[in-house]
Amino acid sequence: MPAVKKNAECIGIRQVFNKLVKEIGSPVDFELPESFNKWKPTSYSFIRRNVYLTKKMKRRLEDDGIFCSCSSSAGSSGVCGKDCLCSMLMSSCSSGCKCGSSCVNKPFQQRPMKKMKTVLTEKCGMGVVAEEDINQGEFVIEYVGEVIDDKTCEERLWKMKHSGETNFYLCEINRDMVIDATYKGNKSRYINHSCSPNTEMQKWMIDGETRIGIFATRDIKKGEHLTYDYQFVQFGADQDCYCGAAGCRKKLGVKPNKPKVPFSDAELRIAACQMAANSPEVKAVVSNKPVCMNGVPGVGGPRHNPSQQKKRRLNCIGSVIRIFHFSDKRSFGIIRRFDNTRRKHLIMFEDGYSEFLDLAKEEWEFCNC
């Protein structure tokens, strides 16, 4: 009968299964091979300096740091600190700095990098931990990578997005210039985001080159994780933030409530006074005395008057100026050099950004005492 046949088949299968269980013995926990348990970070090549895949601005003698007015006495150390004009404008001192070995405002490659190690975090992949105490304001490490243009950056972003990559190591330094530490970089690429960070990125002018330094915003103890605010620009789906800070914004890309504090008018005017007190060229500019022919328009009244630009020409290289109605964030700058071909001046603003401007078409004035 069909029912009897079905029961017989079930009994036969049960006997076979029981026999297999006896042969296998006691159950054991299944374990993946050890190689699967070890999380591997994205591989990259270690470099000490930026590698340029885009055209690098040609260095000129005028770009070799802003003229330093500091002076050192015999046996002194730690000159060219926060009061140094170069340091205030986030530029390393030139190779001709009179302070010599006492100068602490050296290019990044000549500054000691803080001791740190990479670790695997619980929720944020790889991270970086300080292996020594770091004081507020100290240089920690330079952010380095491949310097690419906007077109290459866009191509890489789309490629990473289509491949499902969620880790980005991009940092914009100037217009049409981005540092990408995806394939080449140093430990700085593993510093994680925090809504309440202990370091920050600063844009500096080093030997005529715009570079990114990471500086401590407070005292950091040995064993602390190094963090900075990514100020993330969203590219794709929202990304949750796992920094754990008390004021965590929950999502990467949400702008912080507290804006960055720009240089005050008083600070820039003090810097200008320091320059005027130590630079004969700027003294001449302030007193409206011509120095030499240099392609730099003269000054007409308290503000520049384009109609008077043919009357005389002054050497204004190194002087601090204020540009009216140029930008809310960038109004003060220092004249770095004059390009005879473009007939424009290279102006470095208080945030380190540099741009060629036609001062004959701008409304501006010298910042004198």
ZARO-384313 format. One record per residue (C-alpha): residue number from 1; x, y, z; residue in one letter. Coordinates in steps of 0.05 Angstrom, whole numbers. Example, Ala and Ser with C-alpha at 12.3 -4.5 7.8 and 13.67 -1.06 7.14 Angstrom:
2
  base      px      py      pz  nulo
     1     246     -90     156     A
     2     273     -21     143     S
This chain:
369
  base      px      py      pz  nulo
     1       0       0       0     M
     2      25      71     -14     P
     3      21      92      59     A
     4      63      33      81     V
     5     114      47      27     K
     6     121     120      50     K
     7     132      99     123     N
     8     185      49     103     A
     9     222     103      63     E
    10     221     151     123     C
    11     247      96     170     I
    12     303      81     120     G
    13     324     155     114     I
    14     323     163     190     R
    15     368     103     199     Q
    16     418     129     148     V
    17     418     199     181     F
    18     430     169     251     N
    19     487     127     223     K
    20     520     190     194     L
    21     513     228     260     V
    22     548     170     297     K
    23     605     170     246     E
    24     614     246     250     I
    25     617     246     326     G
    26     608     306     371     S
    27     591     373     337     P
    28     646     426     331     V
    29     644     501     320     D
    30     659     521     248     F
    31     717     571     242     E
    32     739     611     181     L
    33     812     608     163     P
    34     854     659     201     E
    35     868     699     138     S
    36     793     715     133     F
    37     790     741     204     N
    38     845     792     194     K
    39     816     857     165     W
    40     863     887     114     K
    41     863     962     101     P
    42     869     991      31     T
    43     940     982       7     S
    44     980    1044     -11     Y
    45    1051    1066     -24     S
    46    1085    1106      30     F
    47    1112    1174       9     I
    48    1143    1232      47     R
    49    1126    1289      -2     R
    50    1068    1303     -49     N
    51    1073    1271    -118     V
    52    1048    1318    -173     Y
    53    1007    1287    -229     L
    54     984    1357    -250     T
    55    1024    1417    -270     K
    56    1062    1446    -211     K
    57    1068    1521    -205     M
    58    1139    1541    -221     K
    59    1176    1565    -160     R
    60    1205    1635    -161     R
    61    1252    1669    -113     L
    62    1195    1715     -92     E
    63    1157    1653     -69     D
    64    1213    1630     -22     D
    65    1173    1649      39     G
    66    1153    1719      62     I
    67    1211    1761      85     F
    68    1220    1747     160     C
    69    1233    1807     205     S
    70    1250    1766     267     C
    71    1319    1767     298     S
    72    1355    1720     345     S
    73    1408    1732     397     S
    74    1467    1687     415     A
    75    1443    1623     447     G
    76    1370    1637     434     S
    77    1322    1583     412     S
    78    1250    1580     388     G
    79    1251    1643     346     V
    80    1198    1655     291     C
    81    1141    1630     333     G
    82    1069    1656     336     K
    83    1092    1729     333     D
    84    1129    1718     268     C
    85    1095    1750     208     L
    86    1109    1688     166     C
    87    1077    1643     218     S
    88    1017    1689     225     M
    89    1004    1684     150     L
    90    1016    1609     150     M
    91    1080    1611     109     S
    92    1147    1579     126     S
    93    1206    1625     133     C
    94    1252    1631      73     S
    95    1320    1598      67     S
    96    1349    1667      81     G
    97    1317    1674     150     C
    98    1368    1710     195     K
    99    1348    1666     255     C
   100    1384    1606     224     G
   101    1379    1542     265     S
   102    1338    1579     319     S
   103    1280    1587     271     C
   104    1222    1540     288     V
   105    1179    1562     229     N
   106    1213    1513     182     K
   107    1183    1476     122     P
   108    1142    1415     140     F
   109    1196    1367     116     Q
   110    1245    1397     166     Q
   111    1198    1392     225     R
   112    1197    1330     270     P
   113    1134    1288     257     M
   114    1099    1265     321     K
   115    1102    1192     339     K
   116    1038    1154     323     M
   117    1013    1085     304     K
   118     955    1058     263     T
   119     904    1014     298     V
   120     840     978     280     L
   121     779    1012     311     T
   122     712     981     328     E
   123     668    1020     279     K
   124     713    1066     238     C
   125     762    1019     205     G
   126     834    1040     214     M
   127     852    1098     260     G
   128     914    1133     287     V
   129     935    1137     360     V
   130     987    1185     389     A
   131    1048    1150     417     E
   132    1072    1213     454     E
   133    1042    1274     487     D
   134    1028    1330     438     I
   135    1020    1403     459     N
   136     967    1450     431     Q
   137     989    1484     368     G
   138    1044    1435     351     E
   139    1055    1407     282     F
   140    1033    1334     280     V
   141    1041    1309     209     I
   142    1034    1332     137     E
   143     977    1306      94     Y
   144    1009    1280      31     V
   145     987    1243     -31     G
   146     982    1250    -106     E
   147     965    1321    -127     V
   148     914    1316    -183     I
   149     869    1365    -221     D
   150     793    1369    -216     D
   151     782    1327    -279     K
   152     824    1269    -253     T
   153     791    1276    -185     C
   154     722    1270    -215     E
   155     743    1209    -256     E
   156     771    1175    -194     R
   157     709    1191    -153     L
   158     662    1159    -204     W
   159     707    1099    -210     K
   160     707    1089    -134     M
   161     632    1099    -130     K
   162     617    1047    -183     H
   163     664     998    -150     S
   164     628    1006     -84     G
   165     687    1041     -49     E
   166     666    1081      13     T
   167     734    1105      37     N
   168     757    1170       6     F
   169     824    1204      18     Y
   170     814    1270     -20     L
   171     833    1339       4     C
   172     824    1402     -38     E
   173     882    1450     -31     I
   174     870    1501     -86     N
   175     828    1513    -146     R
   176     837    1454    -194     D
   177     885    1421    -145     M
   178     868    1362     -99     V
   179     911    1316     -56     I
   180     890    1244     -64     D
   181     921    1196     -14     A
   182     884    1135     -41     T
   183     944    1103     -74     Y
   184    1002    1141     -43     K
   185    1006    1175      25     G
   186    1027    1168      98     N
   187     994    1153     165     K
   188     954    1217     161     S
   189     906    1183     112     R
   190     881    1140     171     Y
   191     864    1198     218     I
   192     790    1191     230     N
   193     735    1244     232     H
   194     707    1272     296     S
   195     654    1326     308     C
   196     697    1347     367     S
   197     768    1337     339     P
   198     836    1347     372     N
   199     873    1368     308     T
   200     858    1410     247     E
   201     882    1417     176     M
   202     918    1482     159     Q
   203     937    1506      90     K
   204    1009    1532      88     W
   205    1054    1563      36     M
   206    1119    1523      37     I
   207    1174    1544     -11     D
   208    1122    1571     -60     G
   209    1080    1508     -55     E
   210    1012    1501     -21     T
   211    1014    1444      28     R
   212     969    1416      83     I
   213     994    1409     154     G
   214     957    1377     212     I
   215     964    1415     278     F
   216     939    1400     348     A
   217     880    1443     370     T
   218     889    1423     443     R
   219     937    1383     487     D
   220     935    1309     466     I
   221     956    1253     513     K
   222     994    1191     493     K
   223     944    1137     473     G
   224     891    1185     447     E
   225     862    1176     378     H
   226     880    1232     330     L
   227     819    1263     296     T
   228     800    1323     254     Y
   229     735    1348     225     D
   230     729    1322     153     Y
   231     678    1376     134     Q
   232     656    1320      88     F
   233     628    1337      19     V
   234     574    1284       4     Q
   235     585    1241     -57     F
   236     531    1188     -58     G
   237     489    1161       0     A
   238     491    1191      70     D
   239     545    1165     116     Q
   240     533    1156     191     D
   241     583    1186     239     C
   242     609    1141     294     Y
   243     657    1190     328     C
   244     621    1185     394     G
   245     632    1258     412     A
   246     582    1292     458     A
   247     561    1340     403     G
   248     563    1288     347     C
   249     525    1312     285     R
   250     505    1240     269     K
   251     518    1247     195     K
   252     582    1263     156     L
   253     573    1326     115     G
   254     531    1364     166     V
   255     565    1431     176     K
   256     587    1449     246     P
   257     548    1504     281     N
   258     610    1543     301     K
   259     641    1578     241     P
   260     716    1587     234     K
   261     741    1653     263     V
   262     779    1693     209     P
   263     837    1739     222     F
   264     813    1805     251     S
   265     828    1872     219     D
   266     871    1889     280     A
   267     914    1826     273     E
   268     928    1840     199     L
   269     943    1913     212     R
   270     991    1894     267     I
   271    1026    1847     218     A
   272    1029    1905     168     A
   273    1060    1950     221     C
   274    1112    1897     237     Q
   275    1130    1894     163     M
   276    1133    1970     158     A
   277    1179    1974     218     A
   278    1229    1925     189     N
   279    1224    1931     113     S
   280    1251    1994      77     P
   281    1209    1977      17     E
   282    1144    1977      56     V
   283    1165    2041      92     K
   284    1171    2074      25     A
   285    1103    2048       4     V
   286    1070    2074      67     V
   287    1103    2142      58     S
   288    1083    2144     -16     N
   289    1155    2148     -38     K
   290    1172    2112    -103     P
   291    1224    2057     -99     V
   292    1236    2029    -168     C
   293    1201    2007    -231     M
   294    1169    1939    -219     N
   295    1103    1939    -256     G
   296    1065    1953    -192     V
   297    1013    2009    -197     P
   298    1019    2069    -151     G
   299     971    2092     -98     V
   300     919    2147    -108     G
   301     892    2173     -42     G
   302     872    2124      13     P
   303     848    2074     -39     R
   304     876    2054    -106     H
   305     851    2097    -163     N
   306     859    2062    -231     P
   307     860    2129    -267     S
   308     925    2148    -232     Q
   309     962    2083    -245     Q
   310    1007    2114    -299     K
   311    1034    2169    -254     K
   312    1086    2125    -219     R
   313    1103    2054    -201     R
   314    1124    2026    -134     L
   315    1156    1963    -109     N
   316    1101    1934     -66     C
   317    1124    1862     -62     I
   318    1114    1836       8     G
   319    1064    1890      30     S
   320     997    1874      62     V
   321     935    1901      27     I
   322     861    1901      38     R
   323     815    1888     -22     I
   324     744    1915     -17     F
   325     683    1875     -38     H
   326     726    1817     -60     F
   327     702    1763     -12     S
   328     673    1760      58     D
   329     724    1707      76     K
   330     784    1736      39     R
   331     796    1811      44     S
   332     867    1817      69     F
   333     927    1791      30     G
   334    1000    1801      17     I
   335    1030    1816     -51     I
   336    1077    1759     -69     R
   337    1100    1778    -139     R
   338    1080    1810    -205     F
   339    1071    1770    -269     D
   340    1092    1813    -328     N
   341    1060    1765    -378     T
   342     991    1765    -345     R
   343     999    1836    -319     R
   344     971    1811    -253     K
   345     995    1806    -181     H
   346     998    1741    -141     L
   347     961    1755     -76     I
   348     965    1706     -17     M
   349     904    1716      28     F
   350     900    1707     104     E
   351     875    1634      97     D
   352     935    1614      54     G
   353     897    1615     -12     Y
   354     935    1649     -70     S
   355     906    1679    -133     E
   356     928    1725    -190     F
   357     889    1790    -190     L
   358     890    1852    -235     D
   359     897    1906    -182     L
   360     883    1959    -234     A
   361     811    1933    -234     K
   362     804    1923    -159     E
   363     789    1973    -104     E
   364     843    1965     -51     W
   365     888    1999      -1     E
   366     953    1988      37     F
   367     947    1966     109     C
   368     991    2016     144     N
   369     994    2035     218     C
